[in-house]
Every structure is written in structure tokens, then in C-alpha cells.
Amino acid sequence: TLSGHLVQTQPFDANVLGGRLDLGSQVYLELKQKSRVYTLVCAHIARQGSVHSFRYSPELLAGELEEDGLSTESQQPTTLGLGMFAFTWNGHALHALHQTFGNPVGAANNVDLYTNLVLFGHSDAPEVLGHFCQELVRASERTHAGYVSVFEWHPTQQDWQARVVFPARSVESVVLDDAMKDRLLADLKEFLRED
């Protein structure tokens, strides 16, 4: 019927899972493509060893801070492709379904498909999915001594995203007129002052 094509009650078709998950013992969380956490979760899962599908993502070619220091170039300019993925986080076995569905639609200056990422976790600990997403956001906002994060406005996701991380420079290495440098440093001290 026509209503069957216009109404959807869950963010995935259970038949797509092919029996890989017992939905009676799972909870799920949908992440829409144009959300900040979607990008973070896709990148996190793509770094897992069991990923078999990737999508080329040139914005990942910018520098990134790794746990052991600065990497000026990403080794993997890819993110998560489409499919079903198993991964673990803090000892919890999780799954992700990355999918497109529906007909292509005109969007701005291109054609787009509705894309989402559905996370699955065991129903004994339904809070894990939210905690996982919150931790990825916190980690993306964490600062690191001796480094400067440069952010860029992402118009389609309507938020600031980390673009590149550089080693911090000493003030003495910045070439500016002395008067201008003094005014700038005074403004910074005022801005960073605890009130």
C-alpha cells in the first residue's frame, strides 16, 4: 500500500540484519548523517580491525592528533562504508548498521540519498550507546598541551569540526608589529582571565 512506503516505525529494515542480531535482546540508537556524532562514530568504527567497507573521505587528509603524538597526515583518508559492523567499546559488544535507503532526492547542488547509522547494544545496558556517543564528542573536544586545534565550520552539519592539529608555536616566533602583538596579547589575557 501507499502508506507502507510513506511511514516507517524504525530506522532500519529488520530483514537487512539477516538474523545476525536477536532484536529481542538489543536496543538501538539512530544517528543521522548530518549530525556531528555521526561523523565521529563512523571514523571510530572505521579504525576498528574488522571493517570491510570504506568510503573515501578527503577531509580526513588533514592532520590529526594521535595518542602518541602529532600525525601531520592521516594514514587512512577513508571513513566507514556501508554495511553491518561489529565492534567493542569499553568491553561492550556493539554493532552498527550503516545504510542508505529511499530514492535519490535533489539537495542544494547535488543528488543525495538518505543515510543513517544505527548502533545496536545489548538491552541489559541500554545506556551504553549514549555513553559511547558522549565519550566520542568529549574526546573530540579535548585539548592537548603543546598543540593548537584548528576548527572549520561545516555548513551541512551546522557545527564546528576539528580540521587540523598543529604543534603550538612560541609567541616569539610570531612575526607581528610590536604594538599589534602587545594589543593582541592583552586581548588574549583579558579573554582567558577567570572572572
Secondary structure, DSSP 8 states (H G I E B T S, - for coil): -HHHHH--SSSS-GGGGTTSS-GGGEEEEEEETTSHHHHHHHHHHHTSTT---EEE-GGGGS-EEETTEEESS-S--EEE-SEEEEEEETTEEEEEEEEEEEEEEEETTEEEEEEEEEEEEETT-THHHHHHHHHHHHHHH---TTEEEEEEEETTTTEEEEEEEEE---GGGS---HHHHHHHHHHHHHHH---
